[in-house]
Structure formats: structure tokens, C-alpha cells
């Protein structure tokens, strides 16, 4: 299973949003709800040529919302959920 699919499923399982309705991975749908979440892979960091077995994939969370504050609140919820989860150790991630 792709990392971004696993992350989207994790968010769905934690009641952040409904996968396939307001939560997507890979590509943002053309028609969206009032709040739409996208998990997108970003290619990862530069490979370490000395240790080929270690990969460092990265991802981004995009929020499309008609209400700025609602979108920002949802993004904060997602960030806190990912940062405070023991499951997140499976992925390399970066957040501001």
C-alpha cells in the first residue's frame, strides 16, 4: 500500500474525514466539498547513496475550504494527530 494511501486511511480511521468524499490521496478531485483534504506525496529527500536501504519519503496535506478558519483548524487537527501518533514513526514527515 502506498504511503499516502496509508496516511489517508489513518486520517479516515481517526474520524478526520470520509475517505473518497472529503478526503483524497494523490490528486485533488475537480469538484470538491466545502472542505476537502488531499494527501500528496512529494518525492522524498535526496537519497543517501551510502545507505541504500533507507528511504525518506515525504508528503503534504492540502486543505481546500470555503472558510479559512475552518480549513486552518482542520489542518491543525491533522498535524497534531500525526505528530502525536505512534503510527507516524512509519513515515518520515516534515511540518512547519
Secondary structure by P-SEA (a helix, b strand, c coil): ccaaaaaaaaaaaaccccccccccccccccccccbbbbbbbccccccccccccbbbbbbbbbbbbccaaaaaaaaaaaaaaaaacccccccccccc
